């Protein structure tokens, strides 16, 4: 979804410490707003995906279990 008009402009986006800090590395950023989890890529900040904590938790557990290793 593209950044909806009701998405606050002052969102506190968080990225992984593994993403680097030189500004050249593109990364995935997460934020929590009104109980929803927002996800975006740093090089496309106006495109935001929303999910909830349970779906994000299931995804992260799958990542930790190696279910997506074939993609990297």
N, CA, C and O atoms as a Tripos MOL2 file, in Angstrom:
@<TRIPOS>MOLECULE
protein
  288   287    72     0     0
PROTEIN
NO_CHARGES

@<TRIPOS>ATOM
      1 N           0.8330   -1.1670    0.0000 N.3       1 UNK1
      2 CA          0.0000    0.0000    0.0000 C.3       1 UNK1
      3 C           0.8760    1.2270    0.0000 C.2       1 UNK1
      4 O           1.9350    1.2200    0.6270 O.2       1 UNK1
      5 N           0.4850    2.2460   -0.6590 N.am      2 UNK2
      6 CA          1.2150    3.5010   -0.6390 C.3       2 UNK2
      7 C           0.8760    4.2240    0.6470 C.2       2 UNK2
      8 O          -0.2100    4.0460    1.1990 O.2       2 UNK2
      9 N           1.7960    5.0350    1.1240 N.am      3 UNK3
     10 CA          1.6450    5.7390    2.3760 C.3       3 UNK3
     11 C           0.2820    6.4270    2.4490 C.2       3 UNK3
     12 O           0.0560    7.4150    1.7510 O.2       3 UNK3
     13 N          -0.6200    5.9250    3.2760 N.am      4 UNK4
     14 CA         -1.9530    6.5210    3.3670 C.3       4 UNK4
     15 C          -1.9090    7.8780    4.0350 C.2       4 UNK4
     16 O          -0.9940    8.1750    4.8040 O.2       4 UNK4
     17 N          -2.8910    8.6920    3.7430 N.am      5 UNK5
     18 CA         -2.9470   10.0530    4.2780 C.3       5 UNK5
     19 C          -3.0130   10.0680    5.8020 C.2       5 UNK5
     20 O          -2.5770   11.0360    6.4240 O.2       5 UNK5
     21 N          -3.5470    9.0160    6.4120 N.am      6 UNK6
     22 CA         -3.6790    9.0030    7.8620 C.3       6 UNK6
     23 C          -2.4490    8.4370    8.5730 C.2       6 UNK6
     24 O          -2.4770    8.2530    9.7900 O.2       6 UNK6
     25 N          -1.3650    8.1570    7.8340 N.am      7 UNK7
     26 CA         -0.1370    7.6940    8.4630 C.3       7 UNK7
     27 C           0.6170    8.9080    8.9920 C.2       7 UNK7
     28 O           0.9290    9.8220    8.2290 O.2       7 UNK7
     29 N           0.9140    8.9290   10.2880 N.am      8 UNK8
     30 CA          1.6060   10.0880   10.8640 C.3       8 UNK8
     31 C           2.9710   10.3060   10.2180 C.2       8 UNK8
     32 O           3.6570    9.3450    9.8680 O.2       8 UNK8
     33 N           3.3590   11.5540   10.0620 N.am      9 UNK9
     34 CA          4.6390   11.8930    9.4510 C.3       9 UNK9
     35 C           5.8050   11.6960   10.4110 C.2       9 UNK9
     36 O           6.9440   11.5390    9.9700 O.2       9 UNK9
     37 N           5.5430   11.7010   11.7010 N.am     10 UNK10
     38 CA          6.6120   11.6330   12.6910 C.3      10 UNK10
     39 C           6.7990   10.2220   13.2470 C.2      10 UNK10
     40 O           6.9700   10.0480   14.4540 O.2      10 UNK10
     41 N           6.7660    9.2250   12.3820 N.am     11 UNK11
     42 CA          6.9290    7.8360   12.8010 C.3      11 UNK11
     43 C           8.3870    7.5790   13.1570 C.2      11 UNK11
     44 O           9.2940    8.0610   12.4800 O.2      11 UNK11
     45 N           8.6060    6.8180   14.2220 N.am     12 UNK12
     46 CA          9.9510    6.4470   14.6450 C.3      12 UNK12
     47 C          10.3310    5.1150   13.9880 C.2      12 UNK12
     48 O          10.0630    4.0490   14.5430 O.2      12 UNK12
     49 N          10.9540    5.1770   12.8110 N.am     13 UNK13
     50 CA         11.3410    3.9850   12.0680 C.3      13 UNK13
     51 C          12.5870    3.3790   12.6890 C.2      13 UNK13
     52 O          13.4750    4.1000   13.1440 O.2      13 UNK13
     53 N          12.6520    2.0410   12.7070 N.am     14 UNK14
     54 CA         13.7880    1.3190   13.2720 C.3      14 UNK14
     55 C          14.3220    0.3540   12.2380 C.2      14 UNK14
     56 O          13.5580   -0.3120   11.5390 O.2      14 UNK14
     57 N          15.6560    0.2810   12.1430 N.am     15 UNK15
     58 CA         16.2770   -0.6740   11.2390 C.3      15 UNK15
     59 C          17.2430   -1.5420   12.0280 C.2      15 UNK15
     60 O          17.6210   -1.2110   13.1520 O.2      15 UNK15
     61 N          17.6270   -2.6310   11.4400 N.am     16 UNK16
     62 CA         18.5600   -3.5520   12.0750 C.3      16 UNK16
     63 C          19.9450   -2.9270   12.1890 C.2      16 UNK16
     64 O          20.3680   -2.1730   11.3130 O.2      16 UNK16
     65 N          20.6390   -3.2420   13.2620 N.am     17 UNK17
     66 CA         22.0220   -2.7710   13.4080 C.3      17 UNK17
     67 C          22.9210   -3.4200   12.3570 C.2      17 UNK17
     68 O          24.0300   -2.9370   12.1260 O.2      17 UNK17
     69 N          22.4800   -4.4860   11.7240 N.am     18 UNK18
     70 CA         23.2420   -5.1450   10.6680 C.3      18 UNK18
     71 C          23.1420   -4.3940    9.3410 C.2      18 UNK18
     72 O          23.8450   -4.7360    8.3900 O.2      18 UNK18
     73 N          22.2880   -3.3840    9.2610 N.am     19 UNK19
     74 CA         22.0850   -2.6430    8.0170 C.3      19 UNK19
     75 C          23.2040   -1.6540    7.7230 C.2      19 UNK19
     76 O          23.3040   -1.1680    6.5960 O.2      19 UNK19
     77 N          24.0340   -1.3480    8.6860 N.am     20 UNK20
     78 CA         25.1040   -0.3830    8.4740 C.3      20 UNK20
     79 C          24.6240    1.0270    8.7550 C.2      20 UNK20
     80 O          23.4370    1.2600    8.9870 O.2      20 UNK20
     81 N          25.5530    1.9570    8.7310 N.am     21 UNK21
     82 CA         25.2170    3.3310    9.1030 C.3      21 UNK21
     83 C          25.7560    4.3610    8.1110 C.2      21 UNK21
     84 O          25.7050    5.5590    8.3880 O.2      21 UNK21
     85 N          26.2610    3.9260    6.9810 N.am     22 UNK22
     86 CA         26.8850    4.8810    6.0590 C.3      22 UNK22
     87 C          25.9030    5.5410    5.0960 C.2      22 UNK22
     88 O          26.3100    6.3630    4.2740 O.2      22 UNK22
     89 N          24.6200    5.1990    5.1820 N.am     23 UNK23
     90 CA         23.6180    5.8170    4.3220 C.3      23 UNK23
     91 C          23.5410    5.1970    2.9340 C.2      23 UNK23
     92 O          22.5860    5.4630    2.2040 O.2      23 UNK23
     93 N          24.5000    4.3900    2.5530 N.am     24 UNK24
     94 CA         24.5120    3.7760    1.2320 C.3      24 UNK24
     95 C          23.8000    2.4450    1.2130 C.2      24 UNK24
     96 O          23.3030    2.0180    0.1710 O.2      24 UNK24
     97 N          23.7460    1.7850    2.3520 N.am     25 UNK25
     98 CA         23.1280    0.4680    2.4300 C.3      25 UNK25
     99 C          21.6180    0.6260    2.5560 C.2      25 UNK25
    100 O          21.1270    1.3120    3.4520 O.2      25 UNK25
    101 N          20.9030   -0.0040    1.6670 N.am     26 UNK26
    102 CA         19.4390    0.0240    1.7200 C.3      26 UNK26
    103 C          18.9820   -1.0000    2.7440 C.2      26 UNK26
    104 O          19.6020   -2.0530    2.8950 O.2      26 UNK26
    105 N          17.9120   -0.6980    3.4410 N.am     27 UNK27
    106 CA         17.4780   -1.6020    4.4960 C.3      27 UNK27
    107 C          15.9620   -1.5990    4.6290 C.2      27 UNK27
    108 O          15.2650   -0.7480    4.0780 O.2      27 UNK27
    109 N          15.4860   -2.5670    5.3670 N.am     28 UNK28
    110 CA         14.0800   -2.6500    5.7310 C.3      28 UNK28
    111 C          13.9210   -1.9590    7.0830 C.2      28 UNK28
    112 O          14.7210   -2.1700    7.9940 O.2      28 UNK28
    113 N          12.8960   -1.1420    7.2020 N.am     29 UNK29
    114 CA         12.6380   -0.4150    8.4360 C.3      29 UNK29
    115 C          11.2540   -0.7820    8.9620 C.2      29 UNK29
    116 O          10.3280   -1.0130    8.1860 O.2      29 UNK29
    117 N          11.1220   -0.8320   10.2810 N.am     30 UNK30
    118 CA          9.8550   -1.1690   10.9340 C.3      30 UNK30
    119 C           9.4580   -0.0650   11.8990 C.2      30 UNK30
    120 O          10.3070    0.6480   12.4330 O.2      30 UNK30
    121 N           8.1650    0.0650   12.1130 N.am     31 UNK31
    122 CA          7.6320    0.9900   13.1060 C.3      31 UNK31
    123 C           6.3100    0.4270   13.6130 C.2      31 UNK31
    124 O           5.6860   -0.4170   12.9690 O.2      31 UNK31
    125 N           5.9030    0.9090   14.7730 N.am     32 UNK32
    126 CA          4.5960    0.5210   15.3200 C.3      32 UNK32
    127 C           3.7490    1.7790   15.4750 C.2      32 UNK32
    128 O           4.1720    2.7560   16.0930 O.2      32 UNK32
    129 N           2.5500    1.7400   14.9060 N.am     33 UNK33
    130 CA          1.6240    2.8680   14.9740 C.3      33 UNK33
    131 C           0.2300    2.3280   15.2350 C.2      33 UNK33
    132 O          -0.2830    1.5110   14.4710 O.2      33 UNK33
    133 N          -0.3750    2.7860   16.3120 N.am     34 UNK34
    134 CA         -1.7540    2.3980   16.6390 C.3      34 UNK34
    135 C          -1.9710    0.8860   16.6190 C.2      34 UNK34
    136 O          -2.9980    0.4120   16.1330 O.2      34 UNK34
    137 N          -1.0050    0.1280   17.1450 N.am     35 UNK35
    138 CA         -1.1350   -1.3160   17.2330 C.3      35 UNK35
    139 C          -0.8000   -2.0620   15.9560 C.2      35 UNK35
    140 O          -0.8090   -3.2930   15.9480 O.2      35 UNK35
    141 N          -0.5080   -1.3590   14.8890 N.am     36 UNK36
    142 CA         -0.1260   -1.9880   13.6270 C.3      36 UNK36
    143 C           1.3800   -1.8810   13.4370 C.2      36 UNK36
    144 O           2.0020   -0.9230   13.8940 O.2      36 UNK36
    145 N           1.9620   -2.8620   12.7640 N.am     37 UNK37
    146 CA          3.3690   -2.8410   12.4220 C.3      37 UNK37
    147 C           3.4750   -2.3490   10.9790 C.2      37 UNK37
    148 O           2.8160   -2.8760   10.0840 O.2      37 UNK37
    149 N           4.3030   -1.3440   10.7670 N.am     38 UNK38
    150 CA          4.5400   -0.8000    9.4370 C.3      38 UNK38
    151 C           5.9210   -1.2500    8.9790 C.2      38 UNK38
    152 O           6.8530   -1.3250    9.7800 O.2      38 UNK38
    153 N           6.0490   -1.5450    7.7030 N.am     39 UNK39
    154 CA          7.3030   -2.0070    7.1230 C.3      39 UNK39
    155 C           7.5300   -1.2570    5.8280 C.2      39 UNK39
    156 O           6.6110   -1.1030    5.0230 O.2      39 UNK39
    157 N           8.7530   -0.7900    5.6240 N.am     40 UNK40
    158 CA          9.0920   -0.1030    4.3750 C.3      40 UNK40
    159 C          10.5620   -0.3530    4.0550 C.2      40 UNK40
    160 O          11.3270   -0.7970    4.9110 O.2      40 UNK40
    161 N          10.9430   -0.0680    2.8280 N.am     41 UNK41
    162 CA         12.3430   -0.1060    2.4260 C.3      41 UNK41
    163 C          12.8640    1.3220    2.4520 C.2      41 UNK41
    164 O          12.1570    2.2540    2.0700 O.2      41 UNK41
    165 N          14.0930    1.4920    2.8990 N.am     42 UNK42
    166 CA         14.6360    2.8420    3.0470 C.3      42 UNK42
    167 C          14.7190    3.5860    1.7230 C.2      42 UNK42
    168 O          14.6390    4.8140    1.7070 O.2      42 UNK42
    169 N          14.8770    2.8720    0.6120 N.am     43 UNK43
    170 CA         14.9620    3.5480   -0.6780 C.3      43 UNK43
    171 C          13.5960    3.7440   -1.3490 C.2      43 UNK43
    172 O          13.5250    4.2800   -2.4550 O.2      43 UNK43
    173 N          12.5190    3.3180   -0.6930 N.am     44 UNK44
    174 CA         11.1490    3.5390   -1.1820 C.3      44 UNK44
    175 C          10.2560    3.8680    0.0130 C.2      44 UNK44
    176 O           9.3050    3.1370    0.2890 O.2      44 UNK44
    177 N          10.5490    4.9590    0.7240 N.am     45 UNK45
    178 CA          9.8790    5.2430    1.9930 C.3      45 UNK45
    179 C           8.3850    5.5410    1.8970 C.2      45 UNK45
    180 O           7.6880    5.5010    2.9100 O.2      45 UNK45
    181 N           7.8870    5.8330    0.7150 N.am     46 UNK46
    182 CA          6.4590    6.1250    0.5880 C.3      46 UNK46
    183 C           5.6070    4.8820    0.3880 C.2      46 UNK46
    184 O           4.3790    4.9640    0.4190 O.2      46 UNK46
    185 N           6.2400    3.7300    0.1820 N.am     47 UNK47
    186 CA          5.5140    2.4740    0.0510 C.3      47 UNK47
    187 C           5.6170    1.7360    1.3770 C.2      47 UNK47
    188 O           6.6940    1.3050    1.7870 O.2      47 UNK47
    189 N           4.4740    1.6000    2.0360 N.am     48 UNK48
    190 CA          4.4370    1.0220    3.3780 C.3      48 UNK48
    191 C           3.5030   -0.1810    3.3940 C.2      48 UNK48
    192 O           2.3750   -0.1160    2.9070 O.2      48 UNK48
    193 N           3.9880   -1.2720    3.9600 N.am     49 UNK49
    194 CA          3.1800   -2.4720    4.1580 C.3      49 UNK49
    195 C           2.7780   -2.5080    5.6280 C.2      49 UNK49
    196 O           3.6030   -2.2330    6.4990 O.2      49 UNK49
    197 N           1.5380   -2.8390    5.9100 N.am     50 UNK50
    198 CA          1.0800   -2.9480    7.2960 C.3      50 UNK50
    199 C           0.7830   -4.4010    7.6230 C.2      50 UNK50
    200 O           0.3360   -5.1700    6.7720 O.2      50 UNK50
    201 N           1.0400   -4.7580    8.8660 N.am     51 UNK51
    202 CA          0.7280   -6.0870    9.3600 C.3      51 UNK51
    203 C           0.4380   -5.9600   10.8500 C.2      51 UNK51
    204 O           0.3690   -4.8510   11.3800 O.2      51 UNK51
    205 N           0.2710   -7.0800   11.5170 N.am     52 UNK52
    206 CA          0.0670   -7.0170   12.9660 C.3      52 UNK52
    207 C           1.1720   -7.8070   13.6610 C.2      52 UNK52
    208 O           1.9580   -8.4950   13.0090 O.2      52 UNK52
    209 N           1.2260   -7.7060   14.9630 N.am     53 UNK53
    210 CA          2.2940   -8.3310   15.7350 C.3      53 UNK53
    211 C           2.3390   -9.8450   15.5590 C.2      53 UNK53
    212 O           3.4230  -10.4200   15.4580 O.2      53 UNK53
    213 N           1.1780  -10.4980   15.5190 N.am     54 UNK54
    214 CA          1.1470  -11.9590   15.3950 C.3      54 UNK54
    215 C           1.7190  -12.4250   14.0590 C.2      54 UNK54
    216 O           2.4730  -13.3970   14.0110 O.2      54 UNK54
    217 N           1.3670  -11.7390   12.9790 N.am     55 UNK55
    218 CA          1.8900  -12.1200   11.6630 C.3      55 UNK55
    219 C           3.3850  -11.8480   11.5790 C.2      55 UNK55
    220 O           4.1290  -12.6510   11.0160 O.2      55 UNK55
    221 N           3.8330  -10.7260   12.1300 N.am     56 UNK56
    222 CA          5.2590  -10.4330   12.1270 C.3      56 UNK56
    223 C           6.0130  -11.4450   12.9750 C.2      56 UNK56
    224 O           7.0900  -11.8970   12.5880 O.2      56 UNK56
    225 N           5.4650  -11.8020   14.1140 N.am     57 UNK57
    226 CA          6.0950  -12.8050   14.9790 C.3      57 UNK57
    227 C           6.2480  -14.1360   14.2410 C.2      57 UNK57
    228 O           7.3090  -14.7560   14.3070 O.2      57 UNK57
    229 N           5.2170  -14.5770   13.5500 N.am     58 UNK58
    230 CA          5.2790  -15.8380   12.8040 C.3      58 UNK58
    231 C           6.3470  -15.7650   11.7130 C.2      58 UNK58
    232 O           7.0880  -16.7240   11.5000 O.2      58 UNK58
    233 N           6.4220  -14.6380   11.0300 N.am     59 UNK59
    234 CA          7.4290  -14.4690    9.9960 C.3      59 UNK59
    235 C           8.8390  -14.5130   10.5870 C.2      59 UNK59
    236 O           9.7120  -15.2010   10.0590 O.2      59 UNK59
    237 N           9.0630  -13.7820   11.6810 N.am     60 UNK60
    238 CA         10.3880  -13.7540   12.2990 C.3      60 UNK60
    239 C          10.8020  -15.1210   12.8270 C.2      60 UNK60
    240 O          11.9750  -15.4870   12.7520 O.2      60 UNK60
    241 N           9.8610  -15.8640   13.3520 N.am     61 UNK61
    242 CA         10.1720  -17.2260   13.8000 C.3      61 UNK61
    243 C          10.5920  -18.0930   12.6120 C.2      61 UNK61
    244 O          11.5070  -18.9090   12.7280 O.2      61 UNK61
    245 N           9.9260  -17.9160   11.4770 N.am     62 UNK62
    246 CA         10.3090  -18.6390   10.2690 C.3      62 UNK62
    247 C          11.7000  -18.2490    9.7920 C.2      62 UNK62
    248 O          12.4730  -19.1010    9.3550 O.2      62 UNK62
    249 N          12.0210  -16.9540    9.8770 N.am     63 UNK63
    250 CA         13.3640  -16.4930    9.5050 C.3      63 UNK63
    251 C          14.3980  -17.1300   10.4240 C.2      63 UNK63
    252 O          15.4100  -17.6520    9.9560 O.2      63 UNK63
    253 N          14.1500  -17.0880   11.7240 N.am     64 UNK64
    254 CA         15.0920  -17.6670   12.6840 C.3      64 UNK64
    255 C          15.2540  -19.1750   12.4830 C.2      64 UNK64
    256 O          16.3270  -19.7200   12.7400 O.2      64 UNK64
    257 N          14.2150  -19.8410   12.0320 N.am     65 UNK65
    258 CA         14.2690  -21.2830   11.8000 C.3      65 UNK65
    259 C          14.9100  -21.6350   10.4510 C.2      65 UNK65
    260 O          15.0790  -22.8120   10.1330 O.2      65 UNK65
    261 N          15.2600  -20.6320    9.6730 N.am     66 UNK66
    262 CA         15.9340  -20.8840    8.3940 C.3      66 UNK66
    263 C          14.9970  -21.1590    7.2270 C.2      66 UNK66
    264 O          15.4510  -21.5900    6.1670 O.2      66 UNK66
    265 N          13.7030  -20.9220    7.3960 N.am     67 UNK67
    266 CA         12.7430  -21.2310    6.3360 C.3      67 UNK67
    267 C          12.9120  -20.3850    5.0870 C.2      67 UNK67
    268 O          12.4010  -20.7450    4.0260 O.2      67 UNK67
    269 N          13.6180  -19.2690    5.1930 N.am     68 UNK68
    270 CA         13.7700  -18.3650    4.0500 C.3      68 UNK68
    271 C          15.2190  -18.2650    3.5750 C.2      68 UNK68
    272 O          15.5450  -17.4170    2.7440 O.2      68 UNK68
    273 N          16.0790  -19.1240    4.0970 N.am     69 UNK69
    274 CA         17.4930  -19.0820    3.7520 C.3      69 UNK69
    275 C          17.7430  -19.2530    2.2450 C.2      69 UNK69
    276 O          18.7220  -18.7340    1.7110 O.2      69 UNK69
    277 N          16.8680  -19.9690    1.5840 N.am     70 UNK70
    278 CA         17.0450  -20.1930    0.1460 C.3      70 UNK70
    279 C          16.8860  -18.9080   -0.6740 C.2      70 UNK70
    280 O          17.2350  -18.8750   -1.8540 O.2      70 UNK70
    281 N          16.3600  -17.8540   -0.0480 N.am     71 UNK71
    282 CA         16.1580  -16.5910   -0.7630 C.3      71 UNK71
    283 C          17.3860  -15.6840   -0.7220 C.2      71 UNK71
    284 O          17.4570  -14.7050   -1.4640 O.2      71 UNK71
    285 N          18.3440  -16.0010    0.1330 N.am     72 UNK72
    286 CA         19.5210  -15.1210    0.2460 C.3      72 UNK72
    287 C          20.7960  -15.8040   -0.2060 C.2      72 UNK72
    288 O          21.8670  -15.1970   -0.1710 O.2      72 UNK72
@<TRIPOS>BOND
     1     1     2 1
     2     2     3 1
     3     3     4 2
     4     3     5 am
     5     5     6 1
     6     6     7 1
     7     7     8 2
     8     7     9 am
     9     9    10 1
    10    10    11 1
    11    11    12 2
    12    11    13 am
    13    13    14 1
    14    14    15 1
    15    15    16 2
    16    15    17 am
    17    17    18 1
    18    18    19 1
    19    19    20 2
    20    19    21 am
    21    21    22 1
    22    22    23 1
    23    23    24 2
    24    23    25 am
    25    25    26 1
    26    26    27 1
    27    27    28 2
    28    27    29 am
    29    29    30 1
    30    30    31 1
    31    31    32 2
    32    31    33 am
    33    33    34 1
    34    34    35 1
    35    35    36 2
    36    35    37 am
    37    37    38 1
    38    38    39 1
    39    39    40 2
    40    39    41 am
    41    41    42 1
    42    42    43 1
    43    43    44 2
    44    43    45 am
    45    45    46 1
    46    46    47 1
    47    47    48 2
    48    47    49 am
    49    49    50 1
    50    50    51 1
    51    51    52 2
    52    51    53 am
    53    53    54 1
    54    54    55 1
    55    55    56 2
    56    55    57 am
    57    57    58 1
    58    58    59 1
    59    59    60 2
    60    59    61 am
    61    61    62 1
    62    62    63 1
    63    63    64 2
    64    63    65 am
    65    65    66 1
    66    66    67 1
    67    67    68 2
    68    67    69 am
    69    69    70 1
    70    70    71 1
    71    71    72 2
    72    71    73 am
    73    73    74 1
    74    74    75 1
    75    75    76 2
    76    75    77 am
    77    77    78 1
    78    78    79 1
    79    79    80 2
    80    79    81 am
    81    81    82 1
    82    82    83 1
    83    83    84 2
    84    83    85 am
    85    85    86 1
    86    86    87 1
    87    87    88 2
    88    87    89 am
    89    89    90 1
    90    90    91 1
    91    91    92 2
    92    91    93 am
    93    93    94 1
    94    94    95 1
    95    95    96 2
    96    95    97 am
    97    97    98 1
    98    98    99 1
    99    99   100 2
   100    99   101 am
   101   101   102 1
   102   102   103 1
   103   103   104 2
   104   103   105 am
   105   105   106 1
   106   106   107 1
   107   107   108 2
   108   107   109 am
   109   109   110 1
   110   110   111 1
   111   111   112 2
   112   111   113 am
   113   113   114 1
   114   114   115 1
   115   115   116 2
   116   115   117 am
   117   117   118 1
   118   118   119 1
   119   119   120 2
   120   119   121 am
   121   121   122 1
   122   122   123 1
   123   123   124 2
   124   123   125 am
   125   125   126 1
   126   126   127 1
   127   127   128 2
   128   127   129 am
   129   129   130 1
   130   130   131 1
   131   131   132 2
   132   131   133 am
   133   133   134 1
   134   134   135 1
   135   135   136 2
   136   135   137 am
   137   137   138 1
   138   138   139 1
   139   139   140 2
   140   139   141 am
   141   141   142 1
   142   142   143 1
   143   143   144 2
   144   143   145 am
   145   145   146 1
   146   146   147 1
   147   147   148 2
   148   147   149 am
   149   149   150 1
   150   150   151 1
   151   151   152 2
   152   151   153 am
   153   153   154 1
   154   154   155 1
   155   155   156 2
   156   155   157 am
   157   157   158 1
   158   158   159 1
   159   159   160 2
   160   159   161 am
   161   161   162 1
   162   162   163 1
   163   163   164 2
   164   163   165 am
   165   165   166 1
   166   166   167 1
   167   167   168 2
   168   167   169 am
   169   169   170 1
   170   170   171 1
   171   171   172 2
   172   171   173 am
   173   173   174 1
   174   174   175 1
   175   175   176 2
   176   175   177 am
   177   177   178 1
   178   178   179 1
   179   179   180 2
   180   179   181 am
   181   181   182 1
   182   182   183 1
   183   183   184 2
   184   183   185 am
   185   185   186 1
   186   186   187 1
   187   187   188 2
   188   187   189 am
   189   189   190 1
   190   190   191 1
   191   191   192 2
   192   191   193 am
   193   193   194 1
   194   194   195 1
   195   195   196 2
   196   195   197 am
   197   197   198 1
   198   198   199 1
   199   199   200 2
   200   199   201 am
   201   201   202 1
   202   202   203 1
   203   203   204 2
   204   203   205 am
   205   205   206 1
   206   206   207 1
   207   207   208 2
   208   207   209 am
   209   209   210 1
   210   210   211 1
   211   211   212 2
   212   211   213 am
   213   213   214 1
   214   214   215 1
   215   215   216 2
   216   215   217 am
   217   217   218 1
   218   218   219 1
   219   219   220 2
   220   219   221 am
   221   221   222 1
   222   222   223 1
   223   223   224 2
   224   223   225 am
   225   225   226 1
   226   226   227 1
   227   227   228 2
   228   227   229 am
   229   229   230 1
   230   230   231 1
   231   231   232 2
   232   231   233 am
   233   233   234 1
   234   234   235 1
   235   235   236 2
   236   235   237 am
   237   237   238 1
   238   238   239 1
   239   239   240 2
   240   239   241 am
   241   241   242 1
   242   242   243 1
   243   243   244 2
   244   243   245 am
   245   245   246 1
   246   246   247 1
   247   247   248 2
   248   247   249 am
   249   249   250 1
   250   250   251 1
   251   251   252 2
   252   251   253 am
   253   253   254 1
   254   254   255 1
   255   255   256 2
   256   255   257 am
   257   257   258 1
   258   258   259 1
   259   259   260 2
   260   259   261 am
   261   261   262 1
   262   262   263 1
   263   263   264 2
   264   263   265 am
   265   265   266 1
   266   266   267 1
   267   267   268 2
   268   267   269 am
   269   269   270 1
   270   270   271 1
   271   271   272 2
   272   271   273 am
   273   273   274 1
   274   274   275 1
   275   275   276 2
   276   275   277 am
   277   277   278 1
   278   278   279 1
   279   279   280 2
   280   279   281 am
   281   281   282 1
   282   282   283 1
   283   283   284 2
   284   283   285 am
   285   285   286 1
   286   286   287 1
   287   287   288 2
@<TRIPOS>SUBSTRUCTURE
     1 UNK1         2 RESIDUE 1 A UNK
     2 UNK2         6 RESIDUE 1 A UNK
     3 UNK3        10 RESIDUE 1 A UNK
     4 UNK4        14 RESIDUE 1 A UNK
     5 UNK5        18 RESIDUE 1 A UNK
     6 UNK6        22 RESIDUE 1 A UNK
     7 UNK7        26 RESIDUE 1 A UNK
     8 UNK8        30 RESIDUE 1 A UNK
     9 UNK9        34 RESIDUE 1 A UNK
    10 UNK10       38 RESIDUE 1 A UNK
    11 UNK11       42 RESIDUE 1 A UNK
    12 UNK12       46 RESIDUE 1 A UNK
    13 UNK13       50 RESIDUE 1 A UNK
    14 UNK14       54 RESIDUE 1 A UNK
    15 UNK15       58 RESIDUE 1 A UNK
    16 UNK16       62 RESIDUE 1 A UNK
    17 UNK17       66 RESIDUE 1 A UNK
    18 UNK18       70 RESIDUE 1 A UNK
    19 UNK19       74 RESIDUE 1 A UNK
    20 UNK20       78 RESIDUE 1 A UNK
    21 UNK21       82 RESIDUE 1 A UNK
    22 UNK22       86 RESIDUE 1 A UNK
    23 UNK23       90 RESIDUE 1 A UNK
    24 UNK24       94 RESIDUE 1 A UNK
    25 UNK25       98 RESIDUE 1 A UNK
    26 UNK26      102 RESIDUE 1 A UNK
    27 UNK27      106 RESIDUE 1 A UNK
    28 UNK28      110 RESIDUE 1 A UNK
    29 UNK29      114 RESIDUE 1 A UNK
    30 UNK30      118 RESIDUE 1 A UNK
    31 UNK31      122 RESIDUE 1 A UNK
    32 UNK32      126 RESIDUE 1 A UNK
    33 UNK33      130 RESIDUE 1 A UNK
    34 UNK34      134 RESIDUE 1 A UNK
    35 UNK35      138 RESIDUE 1 A UNK
    36 UNK36      142 RESIDUE 1 A UNK
    37 UNK37      146 RESIDUE 1 A UNK
    38 UNK38      150 RESIDUE 1 A UNK
    39 UNK39      154 RESIDUE 1 A UNK
    40 UNK40      158 RESIDUE 1 A UNK
    41 UNK41      162 RESIDUE 1 A UNK
    42 UNK42      166 RESIDUE 1 A UNK
    43 UNK43      170 RESIDUE 1 A UNK
    44 UNK44      174 RESIDUE 1 A UNK
    45 UNK45      178 RESIDUE 1 A UNK
    46 UNK46      182 RESIDUE 1 A UNK
    47 UNK47      186 RESIDUE 1 A UNK
    48 UNK48      190 RESIDUE 1 A UNK
    49 UNK49      194 RESIDUE 1 A UNK
    50 UNK50      198 RESIDUE 1 A UNK
    51 UNK51      202 RESIDUE 1 A UNK
    52 UNK52      206 RESIDUE 1 A UNK
    53 UNK53      210 RESIDUE 1 A UNK
    54 UNK54      214 RESIDUE 1 A UNK
    55 UNK55      218 RESIDUE 1 A UNK
    56 UNK56      222 RESIDUE 1 A UNK
    57 UNK57      226 RESIDUE 1 A UNK
    58 UNK58      230 RESIDUE 1 A UNK
    59 UNK59      234 RESIDUE 1 A UNK
    60 UNK60      238 RESIDUE 1 A UNK
    61 UNK61      242 RESIDUE 1 A UNK
    62 UNK62      246 RESIDUE 1 A UNK
    63 UNK63      250 RESIDUE 1 A UNK
    64 UNK64      254 RESIDUE 1 A UNK
    65 UNK65      258 RESIDUE 1 A UNK
    66 UNK66      262 RESIDUE 1 A UNK
    67 UNK67      266 RESIDUE 1 A UNK
    68 UNK68      270 RESIDUE 1 A UNK
    69 UNK69      274 RESIDUE 1 A UNK
    70 UNK70      278 RESIDUE 1 A UNK
    71 UNK71      282 RESIDUE 1 A UNK
    72 UNK72      286 RESIDUE 1 A UNK
